[in-house]
Amino acid sequence: MKVWRSIRVWLGLAFLLALPCFAGQVAVLKNGFSIQHERHQVVGDTTRLYLSADGASFVDVPTADIEHFEQAADPVTPGAQSPLANKLSSTLKTPPSPAAYVDLNEVVNAAGQRYRLDPDFINSVIKAESGFNVRAVSPKGAQGLMQLMPGTASQLGVMNTFDPRANVDGGAKYLRELLERYNFDVVKALAAYNAGPQRVEQYGGVPPYYETKAYVARVVKDFNKKKVSQQKSAKTAIAKKSPSNTPKKSSTSASKPRSTGTVAKADTARQQPQQ
């Protein structure tokens, strides 16, 4: 569809303010969730948490949703009560369950490996669905990080939609099922995740809903941005390893970047074609 072909990778991001931090920190969110990362940058109203040392993998979280940062020397593990947990419990009307204190990297990577999905793709969906809010509830009743409807959650075997591990596992499983259902057409899979498979089949593709179109564009754009960052980091690393006296090739084709897709294509769903 022409509307989806018009989606392009956004390359003009301007960093307004950069705040360095020590490697191995934890961003503690106000909802009780924690995200371990290497460093972070504040970009306007958003804080970018770099999940890898080379900065290729990252997630964007609203700055206002971050409670504080702390060193990762005292790791937060599932079911473990820490001073952080006690502090958050005292500030919430309903103390969060121990399951809320898990590392996002661990949860997403495990789900990505289990269902052969790119963790960055899962993160992009989580960002669009809930903004990493473990306790998010939509007006229609969708719940948790990946905004599972109660009926869908039940079919996926998710007993507690506010348990980050169960929610992400169920959401990733559902994404995989939709990708297979639509022959790995990521646009259709995302549209079905947002509006329901029946709507995609009714309209033979993305339904004519502004919310669904904007949702698909938002996820694809965020994922593409991560892939472009990774490609740049990889090229920089290769350039640093190359001898300085290595003669440059004169071939014009060598200067052209290789075409690498960006939406969950193929069985591993590790890349996605630019939409």
C-alpha positions in Angstrom: 0.0 0.0 0.0 1.3 3.5 -0.9 0.6 4.8 2.6 3.0 2.3 4.1 5.6 2.8 1.4 5.8 6.4 2.5 7.1 5.5 5.9 10.7 6.3 6.1 13.4 5.9 8.7 13.8 9.0 10.8 17.3 10.2 10.9 17.0 13.8 12.1 16.9 13.2 15.8 18.6 16.2 17.7 19.8 15.5 21.2 18.9 18.5 23.3 20.7 17.5 26.4 23.0 14.5 27.2 23.5 13.3 30.7 26.2 10.7 31.1 25.9 8.0 33.8 28.1 5.1 35.0 27.9 1.8 33.2 25.6 -0.7 34.9 22.8 1.4 36.2 19.2 0.8 36.8 16.4 3.2 35.9 13.6 2.8 38.4 10.2 3.7 37.1 7.4 5.1 39.2 5.3 2.0 38.4 7.8 -0.3 40.1 9.5 -1.6 36.9 13.3 -1.4 36.6 15.4 -1.2 33.4 19.1 -2.0 33.6 21.2 -0.1 31.1 24.7 1.1 30.4 24.1 4.8 30.1 21.3 7.3 29.4 20.6 10.5 27.6 17.8 13.0 28.1 16.2 14.1 24.8 13.5 16.6 25.5 10.8 15.0 27.5 12.2 11.5 26.9 15.2 9.7 28.5 17.0 7.2 26.2 18.3 4.2 28.0 21.2 2.5 26.1 21.0 -1.3 26.8 24.3 -2.1 25.2 27.8 -0.7 25.6 28.0 0.3 22.0 24.7 2.2 22.1 23.2 0.2 19.3 20.3 -1.0 21.4 18.1 1.4 23.4 14.7 2.2 24.7 13.0 5.6 25.1 11.1 6.2 28.3 9.2 9.4 29.3 11.5 11.2 31.8 8.5 11.9 34.0 8.0 8.2 34.5 11.4 7.6 36.0 11.6 7.6 39.8 15.4 7.7 40.0 18.6 5.9 38.9 20.7 3.6 41.0 23.8 1.5 40.6 23.3 -2.0 39.4 25.9 -3.4 41.9 22.9 -4.6 43.9 20.9 -6.4 41.2 17.2 -6.5 41.2 16.0 -10.1 40.8 12.5 -11.5 40.4 10.8 -12.0 43.8 13.6 -10.3 45.7 12.6 -7.5 48.1 15.1 -4.7 48.3 15.3 -1.2 49.8 14.0 0.0 46.5 11.0 -2.3 46.7 10.2 -1.2 50.2 10.4 2.4 49.2 8.1 2.0 46.3 5.7 -0.1 48.3 5.3 2.7 50.9 4.5 5.2 48.2 1.8 3.2 46.4 -1.7 2.6 47.6 -1.4 -1.0 46.4 2.1 -2.4 46.9 3.4 -3.9 43.6 3.9 -7.6 43.4 7.5 -9.0 43.5 7.1 -10.0 39.9 7.2 -6.3 39.0 10.9 -6.1 40.0 12.5 -7.6 37.0 15.0 -6.4 34.4 13.4 -5.4 31.1 16.4 -6.6 29.2 16.1 -10.1 30.6 12.3 -10.3 30.1 12.4 -9.1 26.5 15.5 -11.0 25.5 14.0 -14.3 26.9 10.8 -13.7 25.0 12.7 -12.8 21.8 14.7 -16.0 22.0 11.7 -18.2 22.8 9.6 -16.9 19.9 12.4 -15.9 17.5 11.7 -12.2 17.5 14.1 -9.3 17.5 14.1 -7.9 21.1 14.2 -4.4 19.6 10.9 -5.2 17.8 9.3 -6.3 21.0 10.6 -3.2 22.7 9.1 -1.0 20.0 5.7 -2.7 20.5 5.9 -2.2 24.2 6.8 1.4 23.8 3.8 2.0 21.5 1.4 0.0 23.6 2.1 1.1 27.2 5.2 3.3 27.3 6.7 0.6 29.5 4.0 1.0 32.1 3.5 -2.4 33.9 0.1 -1.3 35.2 -1.2 0.4 32.1 -4.9 -0.2 31.4 -6.6 1.1 28.3 -10.1 2.5 28.1 -11.1 -0.8 26.3 -9.6 -2.9 29.0 -6.2 -3.9 27.5 -3.7 -4.5 30.3 0.0 -4.4 31.1 3.2 -3.8 29.1 1.9 -5.3 25.9 -1.7 -4.3 26.5 -3.3 -7.7 26.3 -7.1 -7.9 26.3 -8.4 -10.3 29.1 -9.8 -12.7 26.5 -6.6 -12.8 24.5 -4.5 -13.2 27.6 -6.6 -16.1 28.7 -6.1 -17.8 25.3 -2.4 -17.3 25.6 -2.2 -18.7 29.1 -1.4 -15.4 30.8 -3.0 -15.7 34.2 -1.7 -12.3 35.5 -1.5 -9.5 32.9 0.3 -7.3 35.3 3.2 -9.7 35.8 5.8 -8.3 33.4 7.3 -11.7 32.5 3.9 -13.3 31.8 2.7 -10.3 29.9 5.7 -9.9 27.6 5.9 -13.6 27.0 2.2 -13.7 26.0 2.5 -10.6 23.9 5.5 -11.9 22.1 3.8 -15.2 21.5 0.8 -13.4 20.0 3.0 -11.3 17.8 4.7 -14.5 16.5 1.3 -16.1 15.8 0.2 -13.0 13.9 3.4 -12.9 11.8 2.9 -16.5 10.8 -0.7 -16.0 10.1 0.0 -13.1 7.7 3.1 -14.8 6.1 5.4 -12.4 8.0 3.8 -9.3 6.7 4.7 -7.1 9.6 2.4 -4.2 8.8 -0.6 -6.6 8.8 0.6 -8.3 11.9 0.9 -5.0 13.8 -2.4 -3.8 12.5 -4.0 -7.1 13.7 -2.3 -6.7 17.1 -3.8 -3.2 17.4 -7.3 -3.6 15.8 -7.8 -7.4 15.8 -7.3 -10.0 13.1 -11.0 -9.8 12.1 -10.6 -6.2 11.1 -7.5 -6.9 9.0 -9.3 -9.7 7.2 -12.4 -7.6 6.8 -10.5 -4.8 5.0 -7.9 -7.0 3.3 -5.1 -5.2 5.1 -4.7 -2.3 7.5 -8.2 -1.1 8.5 -9.0 2.5 7.7 -8.6 3.6 11.3 -6.4 6.6 12.2 -5.4 5.0 15.5 -4.3 1.8 13.8 -2.4 3.5 11.0 -0.6 5.8 13.4 0.2 2.8 15.7 1.8 0.7 12.9 3.8 3.8 11.7 5.0 4.5 15.2 6.2 0.9 15.8 8.0 0.7 12.4 9.6 4.1 12.8 10.9 3.3 16.3 12.3 -0.1 15.2 13.9 1.3 12.1 15.6 4.0 14.1 17.2 1.3 16.3 18.4 -0.6 13.3 19.9 2.5 11.7 21.8 3.2 14.9 23.1 -0.4 15.0 24.2 -0.2 11.4 26.1 3.0 12.1 27.7 1.5 15.2 28.8 -1.6 13.2 30.3 0.5 10.4 32.2 2.7 13.0 33.5 -0.4 14.7 34.7 -1.9 11.4 36.3 1.4 10.4 38.2 1.5 13.7 39.6 -2.0 13.2 40.7 -1.4 9.6 44.4 -0.3 9.2 44.7 3.4 8.5 46.9 2.7 5.5 44.5 0.4 3.8 43.9 1.9 0.3 40.3 2.8 -0.5 38.5 0.9 -3.2 37.7 3.0 -6.2 34.5 1.1 -7.0 31.5 3.3 -6.7 29.4 0.4 -5.6 31.5 0.0 -2.5 30.4 3.3 -1.2 26.7 2.4 -1.4 25.2 1.1 1.8 23.9 -2.5 1.7 20.2 -2.9 1.7 19.2 -4.4 5.1 15.6 -4.7 5.8 13.9 -3.6 9.0 10.6 -5.4 9.9 10.4 -8.9 11.1 11.0 -10.8 7.9 12.0 -14.4 7.6 11.8 -17.0 10.3 13.9 -15.3 12.9 12.1 -11.9 12.6 15.5 -10.2 13.2 15.2 -7.6 10.5 12.5 -5.4 9.0 12.3 -4.1 5.5 11.9 -0.3 5.5 8.3 0.5 5.0 
